[in-house]
Amino acid sequence: MPRKTTTPDFETALAELEQLVERMESGNQTLEEALRSFQRGIELARACQEGLKEAEQRVEKLVQQNGVVTTEPYQGNDSA
């Protein structure tokens, strides 16, 4: 019976992806388990990318609604 895969929300997908990475890095999986983990990881990474894309579109729409259309790349806070 094939396992049903679902598309979780961003936070859930990210948490599951982090767990998969930890399991894979441990080296305690069989080859088949590692391949299944890798496949699920790809699905989760795509779900995260889609979630981020949707969030960006929502933010841009909100900014446009307020009459200000400026989009700048995030620079982060590099001051340490």
N, C-alpha and C positions, 0 to 999 in steps of 0.2 A: 504494500500500500504506500503510494508516494506521500511524502510529507508536505502538508499545505504550508506555503510560505505566505506571510502577510507583510504588508508594508507598514511598519510602525511610524509613529511620529518622530520628529528629529531627535529629541532627547533620548528616547528609547532606543532608536537605531544606533545612535552614537555610543550609548552605554553597552549595547550588545556587541558592537564592533570592537570596542576596547577589550571586552572580555574574550572575544575570539582571538584578538592579537596576542593577549597574554597566554592563552592556551597554546596557540601555535608557536610562540616563542619559547615555551617551556620544553618543547621537543618530545613531549610524552604522548603524542598522537600517532596512530598508525598512518600510513600513507593515505588510505581511503578516508579516514577522519580528517586529515589535513586538507585533502581535496574538497571535502564537503564544507569545511570551515572556510576555505578560500572562496568557494562559490557563494556561500552565504555572505561573506565579507564584501564581495563585489556587489551583491544585491543591496546590502546595507549602505555601502559607500554611495551608490547611486541614489538611494532614498535620501541620504543626507544632502547630497548635491542638489536634488530636486527641492528639498525643504528650504535650503538656503536661497535657491533661485526664486522660489515663491515669496519668501520673506523680503528679498530685495525688491521684487516687483511691487509688493504691498507698500513698502516704504516709499518707493518712487511715486506711486499713485497718491499717497498721502501728501508728499511734498508738492506734487503738482496741484492738488486740490487747494493747498494753502497759497498758491500763486508764486511759489518759488521753485524754479526748476534748476537746481544745481546738484550735480553728482560729483563727488570727489572720492578718489580711492582712499581707503582707510590706511593711515600711516602708522597706527599703533603708538604706544607710549614707550619709546626706547630710552628714556632717561632713567638711569639707575643710580 
